[in-house]
Amino acid sequence: DRQGPLRPEERPRLTPYVRSPDYPPQELEGNNAAVARWFEQVFNAVPPKESDRTMTQRERSLYTMSAAEYMEARKAGRVTCEEYAKALAKRARYYRYLNQWVFNSYDRLDTMIEQARALDAQAAAEGIDAIGPLYGLPVPMKGTAAVVDYPSGSGVGVLSGYVPVRDSDLTALIKARGGLIFGATNVAEFAAGYMTCNRASGQTRNVYGHHLTVGGSSGGSGSAVA
């Protein structure tokens, strides 16, 4: 991987995006009282979504595992990387309305599943420890990190289509240690806000009550873990 400054053709370009319906309308910007009413009457009014009834008992048992429990199960052969990744991706997509991930990550989660399948093949060919020490553990990356598989633009709408030319050091380390990148989680614009809200991906909802904030700047990550 080449280090050093980006060449001109590698630098972020502004891209058009659709303003999220979970962000206050443009005409309300600058009017704090009107924005507060919007959150109360529109955003908070969305009822919590019921559990996904299409999830099988097996899938539920997988997504309720801790990281340590999953890795132990994978080493013992009780679950595959692909099966686990599919269960997590299915659940993330079902709860898309929570805006826990950057808006374009949801449609790219098949990348994680494909990479999980490749790790399973590697484990079958070379032995389980070949994919250690993380053994295919899906790791959600904060939307400020460079991930070649998931453009995020650090929560800035006009940068949301920018694809990094290389992974950040942390991203690369996770991959090198047998981990999977589980999308880019939602952040405030440039992660500089006490609420996780931006024009492209909207406001992240709190799973314990939509009237509660998830804080910032890692609110997407916090809501996803909860």
N, C-alpha and C positions, 0 to 999 in steps of 0.2 A: 504494500500500500504506500502510495506516494504521500509524503508529508510536505508541509509548507503551505504558503498561501494558495488560494484557489485561482485558477486561470479565469480570464473574463468570461469564457463560455460556461464555466462551472458555477458562476455566481447566481444567487437566487433571482428569479424573474417574477414580476408581478403577474398573477393569474386571476381571471374572473372567478367569482364564487357566488353561491346563492346564500343570502342572509338567512340564518337559522330562524325558524318560527319561535324558538325558545330563547330569543334575545329581544329585548325591548324594541319596538318599532322606532324607526329613525326619527319620526316626528316628535318622539318623547324625549330624545336625548337632550340632556342639559336641564331637564325639569325633574328634579329628584322626587317631588311629590307625585307626579304623574307616573314615574317609573315604579314607585312603591305601590301605587294602586294597580298597575299592570301586573306586577308580581303576585299581588293578592288575588286579583280577579281572574287572571288568565293562567299564569304559570302554576301557582299553588293549587289552583282549582282542579288540576288533572288528578284523578284518583289513582292510588297505587295499583299497579298491575298485579293480578293474581298469579300464582305460581303456574308455570308452564305445564299443562296437563299432558303434553306429548312427551315429556321427559320420562324415560323408563326408570324403574327402581335402580337398575345398574348405573344409569347416568347420574342419578341423584347421589348415589354412594360415591361416585368419582368426584363430582364437583364439591362435595363437602369434605374431602380429604385435606389434611394439612400438606404443606410442601414435603415435610419429612415422611409422612405416611405414603405419599405418592412415590417418592424415590425408593422407599423400601419395597413397595409393591412392584415397582418396575424391575428392580434388581431380582426379585423373587419370581418374576414372570407372571404375576397375577394380573397385569394390565400392560398394554402396549402404549408407546408414546402417542401413536395415532388415535387410539380409542380415547385417551385422556384429553388430548387436544380437541377432538371433535366435541366432547361433552362440554368443555369450557367455551368453545366458540359458539355452540348452539345456545347456551345460556346467555352469553354476552349479546348475541343478536336478538334474542327474545326481549331482553331488557334494554334495547337500544334507546328507548325514550328517556332513559336516565342520563344519557349523554356522558357516560363514564369515559368513553374513548373519543378521540378526535373523529369527526364525522366520517372521514373516508377510510378509517381503519376497519370498520365493520365489514366492508365489501372486500377486504383484502385478507381476511382471516384464513382463507383457503391456503394462503402461502404458508402459514404456520402448520397447517395439517399436512401439506406436502413435505415440509421439512421434517415433521415428526415421522412420516412414513420412511423417509430416507434414513433417519436415525435407527428405526427398527431394523431396516435392512442391514445397516452397518453392524448393529448389535448381533444380528443373526450370523453375519459372516465373520466377524472378528471377536465376538464375545461381548458380554454385557458391559464390561469395564471400559470398552472402547468408547462408550458414550458418556462416561463419568467425567466429573463427579456429580453433574446435575441430572443426568439420565433423562434428558428430554423434558425437564421442568419448564413449563411456560412462564415467562417473566414479563409482565406488563412494563413497558418503558414509558417514562414520563415524556410528555409531548415536546419537551425542550431538547431531547437527546437526538442525535443524528442516527437514523435507522434507514438503510437503503430500501427496505421493504415497505416502509410506512411513512409517507410524507406527512408532516405535521405543521411546519412553519411556525413552531413555538406559539401556537394559538392565534397567529395573525392571519386574517382571512386572505389577504392578497398574496401571502406566502404559502398558503395551504397546499398548493400543487407542486411545491418545490421538492424534488427528490435529491437527497444528499448524494454526493459522489462517493462517499465512503462512510462507514459506520464510525460512531464515536468509539473511543478506546474502551469504555465500559460495555457498549453493545458488542463489540468484537470479542471482548473477554468472555461474556456470557455465552456467545456462540461457540467459542473455542473450548469451553468447558462443558459442552453438551447441552446447553440450554436452548430454549426456543423463545423468540421474541413474540410476545402476545399483544401485538398492536401498540399504538401510541396513545397514552391516556390524556384526557382533556386537561387543559391548563388555562389560566387567565392569559391575556395577551402578554407575550414575553414573560409569563409567569410573574407579572408584577401587579398583583391584585389580591385583595383579601377575600374575594369571591371567585370561584372558578367559572368564568363566564367570558365568552368571546363571540364575535359576530358570525363566525363560520360554523362553530360547533354548539353554540348556545350555552345555557346555564346547566351545570351538572346538578342533578337532583340528589337529595339526601334520602337514602333508602329507609331511614327511620322516620321520615316525615318531610313532605315536600315544602313545608313552611320553614324548615331548618336549612341553614347554609352548610355547605361542605367545607367552607373556608377556602384558602388558597395558600400557596399556589399549586399544591398537589391534590386538589379536591377530586379530580378524576380518579387518581390512584386510590385515594381514601374510600371513595364511594364504591369502586370496583372490589376492593378487598372486603368491605362490609357486606 
